[in-house]
């Protein structure tokens, strides 16, 4: 029996992705592929080749493990050529969503927030047993009020611009529409957080406005998909405004942040933590002590969540990674704002976010 299992394990290790040649994990959408090509096909197949354009206009790019990110058009074309079936995506995606929601809802009713007192986590005291319910609430609220609406918006925009060449899609209105939709979706998500609802509408608006730019950047770790049709145009627009180096620095940071944390629940919980923030020079009419206590509570919730998964040293390392990347992201935001102000001074009409 052991020899059979060992043989099976060795066979899996010998599998090669028919799209890019990387080590494969098994059959995905009817073809042997790696996880990267599986994810790429799921994101793009339903949009079709008409949504993309060959980066080098040849439509004959070589696709391998080193070049697979260079041209989305030729990569998707090869996926279809080797026999990957887009008809299987819906079933597979439905299973994934169901599996994640079952995991997230073992101790809760879907989309139901407990009363405020069940979120009470006192400093330096054990977290209540239902803390996993609180995390599940946050996870599902983001899914329903932020992630899914943004996916819907992206597909709607795709239908409007898919017939245009990529360069023709470089319009400020697409970027601002995406940003405003992102901002609205995040606000709807925050309104599901009990503590946020205890503030007046004016105070809620101040909290959101004060932190929204940074929150949008954090949420991009979850919502941004460079392979979807709008992103090549948005990236070209951002590169035109802010320069290629800042674009590449942001791309690398978001990719590293997601890869090193590799936990959607953590990222979504971070959004709540950073929502309850005020700058050191803030002099508004919010009770900063109350905000600090709420932020501390959710920070402790994240610490406890990590502690149930990792050893103490790993938890410390995770928090250190989060702090390092967030400081880096803040610095990038300051650089982008300085660049925008510089462009405004030269009378280039770039509207504020």
Residue, then its C-alpha position, 0 to 999 in steps of 0.5 A: x500500500x505504501x509503495x502504491x502511495x509513493x508511486x502515485x506521489x511521484x507521478x504527480x511530481x512528474x506532471x508538466x503544465x501543458x500551457x507553460x511547462x511548469x510543474x503541474x498539480x493535475x487536471x484543471x478544466x479538462x487539461x493538466x496544468x499548474x495552479x497559476x495557469x488554472x487561476x489565469x484561465x478561470x479569470x479570463x476564459x469567460x471574457x474571451x480573446x476579444x477582451x485582450x490584445x497581443x502585447x507584441x501584435x504577433x499573436x504568436x508569443x512563446x508561452x513558458x514558465x518565464x514568459x507566461x506573464x508577458x502576454x495574456x492574449x497568447x497565454x489564453x489562446x494557448x489555454x484554448x489550443x491545448x483543450x481547456x474548457x471554459x464550460x467547466x469554470x462555472x461549476x468549479x467556481x461555484x464549488x469554490x465559493x460554497x467551500x469557502x463559505x462553509x468554512x467561514x460560516x461553521x459557527x454563524x448564520x450567513x451575513x448575520x452580524x451578532x450584537x455589538x457586545x459579542x465583538x467585545x474583546x478586552x485588552x489583555x484578556x482571553x478572546x471570547x470563544x465566538x471570535x471566529x464568528x466575528x472574523x467570518x462576519x467580516x469575511x462574508x461582508x467584504x465578499x458580498x458588499x465589496x468584492x462581488x460588486x467590484x467583479x460585477x462592475x469590472x464585467x460591466x465595464x468590460x462589455x463597454x470597452x472590450x471592442x476598443x484597442x487597449x490604448x483607446x481605453x486609457x481614459x481618466x473616466x475609467x480610472x475614476x469610475x473604478x475608484x469611486x465604485x471601489x470607495x462606495x463598495x468599501x463604505x457599504x462593507x464598513x457599514x456592516x461593522x457594528x462599531x462603525x454604526x455607533x458613529x453618526x453619519x457625519x462621523x462615519x463620513x469623516x472616518x471614511x474620508x480620512x482613511x479611504x485612499x489607504x484603505x483602497x490601496x489595502x483592498x487592492x490586495x484582494x480585489x485587483x486582478x491585472x489579467x482582467x480586461x480593464x487593468x492593462x488600460x488602468x496600468x497604462x494610465x497610471x504609468x502615464x500619470x505617475x511614471x513606470x517606476x512607481x507603478x512597478x513598485x506598487x505592483x511588486x508591493x501588492x504582490x509581495x504583500x499578498x504572497x507573504x500573508x496569503x490569507x484573505x481573512x487577515x487582509x479583510x480584517x486589516x481593512x477594519x483595523x485601519x478604518x479606525x485610524x487617525x493621523x497624529x495631527x488629526x484635530x477633528x471632532x471624533x473621539x480619538x480614544x474611542x477609535x483607538x480602543x476599537x482599533x485595539x480590539x480588532x488588532x487583538x482579534x487578528x493576533x488571536x486568529x494568527x495565534x490559533x494557526x501559527x507559533x508565537x514567533x511566526x505570529x510576530x513575524x506576520x505582524x512585522x511583515x504587515x507593518x513593513x508593507x503598510x509603511x511602504x504602501x503609505x510612502x508610495x501613497x505620499x509619493x503618488x500624491x506629491x506627483x499628482x500635485x506636481x502635475x497640477x502645478x504644471x496645469x495638467x488636469x488631474x482631478x483629486x481622488 
